[in-house]
């Protein structure tokens, strides 16, 4: 299915799928399984490794020697892109949104350790940052370099192929465990993971509901983005399925005060997971998404006794910036 798209070998796959029984019993009458994509192995792990396998494979096939990408100051994607670039002998340039902090910790500390060229743009508009990356790329080209730009979160149709593969991987593991998956829940920050899961569910014919929990924008924005990415990703696989915004399930009630701003519910979810399962969630994505999952269970969104897979997309390095001062 994916043979037309070159891949870089970056991730330890398959990642485990495990039932988190003690946590499940604490939060309600459903069975929660966790897909451990925090264990993909690239620079402390995370979901971006799956996307980067396809994106960096494309970059390598085009002879790129410099990789540019963007994100927030504590971007997991930026950290992992820098690591992928280093593994493949390329130079990473990270153009991050916001002001440069006085102290670098968490993901930023790892960016420095990886030797990334980190630049900050004090703006709230990623469109402006992508324009800035384009100018940097042009400057590099004028000096004979071969830059390759990876958009925010690696959430392109090509990057989303990583989560088409992940969906199929989950289904194989579920079959081996003798369970039927009813729902897959994921944190939504740029939409590529959700889009890939949707395409995987469609192509496999599995009746699995993909539920997104926004950690940033209001749901209408993500519904449009995810529908577009999923439609274009499907076309890469020679399928003309058109995904519509109204078909995309995203909850935006759990964003709180905004992206990367930790609230009490997020801390409580992180703490409960740590104390029942010994699993560490991140404060920006997985902790906030898990707080949303807990609330949806309380509200009766999921069928009693159903099997829910939560994608642990990583992000734990940000704990050392967001929760420790």
Residue, then its C-alpha position, 0 to 999 in steps of 0.5 A: x500500500x505504501x510502496x510508492x513512498x520512500x521511508x526513513x527508518x526512524x521508529x521502533x515499531x510496532x509500539x505496544x498496545x496495553x490495557x490500563x486496567x487500574x486506570x480504567x477502573x478508576x474512571x468508569x465502566x469502559x476498557x481503556x487500552x493505550x497505544x504506546x507511541x511515546x515509545x517510538x524511540x526517536x529522541x525520547x519518542x512520540x507520534x511524530x516519528x511515524x510521520x517523519x519516516x515518510x517526510x524525511x524519506x521524501x526529503x532524503x530522496x530529493x537530496x535535502x541537506x537542511x530541514x526546516x520546521x516550526x512549532x511552539x517553544x516546547x514543540x515535540x515535533x520540532x525536537x523530533x525533527x531535529x533528531x531525525x535530521x541529525x540521524x540522516x546527516x542533515x542540518x535542522x533549523x527550527x523556526x519557533x513561534x513566540x519569544x525566546x525564554x530566558x531559560x531553556x528547559x524541556x524540549x528546548x533543552x533537547x533542541x540545543x543538545x541536538x545542535x539545532x539552529x533555533x530561531x524565534x518569531x514573536x507572532x501568533x500567526x503560523x502563516x507568518x512563520x511559514x513565510x519566514x521559513x520560505x525566505x530562509x529556504x531561498x537564502x539557503x538555495x542561493x548558497x547552494x544548499x538543498x532545504x526541505x520544509x516540513x510544515x507545522x506538526x508534520x501534518x501533511x497528507x504524506x505525513x498522515x500516511x504514518x497513522x494510516x499504518x498505525x491504524x492497521x498496526x492497532x487492528x492487528x494487535x487488537x486481533x491478537x489480543x482478541x478484542x474489538x476496538x470501538x473508539x480511538x481517542x487522540x489529542x489534536x494539535x495539527x490534525x495529521x494523526x487524526x486524519x491518518x487514523x480516519x483513512x486507515x479506518x476507511x480503507x480497512x472497513x473497520x467500524x471504529x470511531x475516531x475521536x479527537x480532543x483539541x489542545x489548541x483551536x476550536x473544533x471547526x478549524x480542525x474539522x476543516x483541516x482534518x477533512x482536507x488532509x484525510x482526503x488528500x492522504x486517501x488520494x495518495x493511496x489511490x482512493x477518491x474518498x472525500x472526507x467532509x468536516x461534518x464527519x470529523x469528531x473533535x471536542x474543543x471543550x478541554x482547551x482551557x485557556x489555550x495551547x500549552x497552558x496547563x489547567x487543574x484537570x490536566x494535572x489531575x489526569x497526569x497524576x492519576x495516570x502516574x499513580x495507577x499505571x506508572x505511565x507519564x503523560x505530557x502536559x501539552x497534548x496527552x495530559x489535556x486529551x486524557x482529561x477530556x477522555x475522563x470527562x467524556x466517560x463521566x458524561x456517558x459518551x462511550x458505550x458501557x463496556x466498550x473498548x477505547x484505545x488512547x494514543x499516547x503521542x508522547x510529549x513528556x519532555x515538556x513536563x520539565x518546563x510546564x510543571x517544574x519551575 
